[in-house]
């Protein structure tokens, strides 16, 4: 959701309140006072607290997925993309610790992924990911959800325990996590070859020597 400065103030205030108190214990009045807006202004933008929570979640999700999508270009080699997504995720978490904490923490409210607007946005993102993977030899086995869990799951787990600490530096472990993701995914791409794209090995080492 985008819009006026008032809307952005409400979203920012809500994120602060949700991280401090959880969604269930946060009240509209707390958000409204923190954002310094009237009741009328608040309800002009959001009908319910749950709708507000969905908007905060979607804002972070859109920012995060846009960064990841930018890595998966049509010219990116398989290894460059696989490792690049992990590095991008870690860098985004480090730069956006509060949004990341809200996205990665177990929700204390109705499952955000079940909200239609969030489901629609995620569906488009994962269709993009699936197309990129198929173009590089993935044959839909294992299922996309499994492949993504193997790919980004360890990085998610590593960062989850370090949020919302704004002093955390998860990107410092990018090389180890990115290489681990590559070695986990590579067996599922039998058509990948070292000569397909020199970017497939960012260190300049022949892949078939690994």
Secondary structure by P-SEA (a helix, b strand, c coil): ccccaaaaaaaaaaaaaaaacccccccaaaaaaaacccaaaaaaccccaaaaaaaaaaaaaaaaaaaaaaaacccccaaaaaaaaaaaaaaaaaacaaaaaaaccccccccccccaaaaaaaaaaaaaaaaaaaaacccccccaaaaaaaacaaaaaaacccccccccccccaaaaaaaaaaaacccccccccccccccccccccccccc
